[in-house]
Amino acid sequence: MIILTALIIFPIAYAIRYSFYDYYLTRGIMRFIGLKNYADAFRDEVFRQAAWVNIRIIVVSLIAEFTLGLLLALACYSIKRGRAVIVALLTVPIMISTSATGMAFRMIMLPEYGPLNYIIGKLLGRDWVAIDWFGDRNWAIWSLVIASVWHAMPFVMLILLAGLVAINQELYEAAKIDGAGSWRLFRDISLPLLKGPLFVAFLLRLIELIKMFDLVYLLTQGGPARVTETMSFYVYYVGLRFFRVGYGVTLSLFLLVLTFALAFALMQITRRREAVA
Amino acid sequence: MTSRYLFTRRLRAVVVYAFLCVGILVAVFPFYWIVTTSFKYSRDHFSKPPVYFPTDYTLDHYDRLFARTDVNALPFLKNSFVLSTFNMVFVVAISIPAAYALSRYRLGGDKARFAILTGRMLPPVILVLPLFLIYRNLNLNNTYLGLVLAYSIFNGPLAVWLLMAFFEDFPTEIIDASLVDGSTELQALVRIVMPLMAPSIVVVALFCFLTGWNDLIFVLTLGGRETQTLNMLMVNLLNAPSNESFGPAAATVVLGILPPFVLTLFMQRYLVSGLSLGGVKG
């Protein structure tokens, strides 16, 4: 435990020290500038924009993941034959790493040779649609969303399915005898009892989406014109592409405080939930 | 039952199955695409429209990865295995006592739990820069040790978190009984708790292995020529300018997918219970 703590504390202390310096690795200059890095970070438009990118990705992905995940979980739950096989096939994406996911979508989304544009074209009744998934300002962020939803949705589905299976069958029987339709069954029994699993899945996905880096690195590199730069990617960019280390470290600390605040909020919510339950 | 009722029921089943089939197609397609790409001839990679069902298959790309000299995947594969294994052993070794102490004696109470939760939420990128600077001074960049330490920072909290959930379900009477019989706490942990908890510990260990295996950001920044992993190889191949590297890139992805695939199949049963348990206990 002590080792673990030391492993985390030491780098952070180091980070705080460097955050007071103007330090470019490539030029080897190291100049004490006090709080200027912090002042810059507060005013940094790009960082704010990166946060906005994160937020948009989080909102859209979560909505898509939970709608699809819930629908698929319900569908899996309602069938009797072949459920095990179907669930196994649906959860194939879980077994693939984020980087492999990124690679797969890099190939699938190639504008001229990738199958995605041809498939969309077919659905629209044409041969091909000209979507430049990584180069177009408006589409680039969707490439990230699609890849991340594809990767994470089965995970949400699995958790919700486990929650559905755990619900006592007698509740449904009783409600049916009382004449409840399937919508009522879902709204008044499944949904309230799924709150726990829904919350867990939400929490885990939120954590992952805030950290988002791998997919950005593999798919868009933050481009075009930085419209898909997430916070993680921006910090990486400042520190290890421009080697503007002092400032990069300051941004890291900002992200750290943000994470702390979020963890604290989640902790409070969890505790209140436990108190109610 | 009226025939009308039967009809709507059947219709509904058809809709449900159709929906599931679409879902499966979407879920499996990228996987299918990568695998077929790795067996397709290069000319099929760049055809319009794309070749969905290739008629000719080739092992050329795998051949290039292993047999010839231009891309030699073996060192990359070795690095991936070494790093993931060391990480797994190290993390499990330090997180078992930690989790045991935390769950049995509630050491640190809520504060410790909060720290662990935060550790789990931390974006890796926060520590990449400081670690890079520290490692530069200690000459740890581009070493196994440096990377394993970096992985364990993020794996440790996750492992402790999962293990705590498992330990808390463990009946304390058994431990108390052995203490009464004169064993020390450590003996109780090693001789009684660990063998009984072996399945859960294995699952946690596999999780650790996988995080090491799937890492990209640390090997990207803290790794170097001697510590390149499979993930780096596939990034390099895909970013290479020549079209010729497309096939080997796909083949590398397939190689990279295989171990996680096998491991996940093996532990699928525990996946949901492990993950959701870890999340619920706040």
Interface residues (C-beta under 8 A of the other chain):
Chain A: M1 I3 L4 T5 L7 I8 F10 P11 I12 Y14 A15 Y18 L68 L71 L72 A75 C76 S78 I79 I86 A88 L89 L90 T91 V92 P93 I94 M95 I96 S97 T98 S99 A100 T101 M103 A104 F105 R106 M107 I108 E112 Y113 G114 P115 Y118 D127 W128 W150 P154 F155 L158 I159 A162 G196 P197 V200 A201 L203 L204 I207 I210 K211 F213 D214 Y217 L218 M231 S232 F233 V235 Y236 G239 L240 V245 G248 V249 S252 L253 L255 L256 T259 F260 L262 A263 F264 L266 M267 T270 R271 R273 E274
Chain B: A13 V16 Y17 F19 L20 G23 I24 V26 A27 V28 F29 P30 F31 W33 I34 T37 H45 F46 S47 K48 P49 P50 Y52 I94 S95 P97 A98 A101 L102 L107 D110 R113 F114 A115 L117 T118 G119 R120 M121 L122 P123 P124 V125 I126 L127 V128 L129 P130 L131 F132 L133 I134 L149 S152 I153 G156 P157 V160 L210 W213 N214 L216 I217 L220 T221 N231 M234 V235 L238 F246 A249 A250 V253 G256 I257 P260 F261 T264 L265 Q268 L271 V272 S273 L275 S276 G279 V280 G282
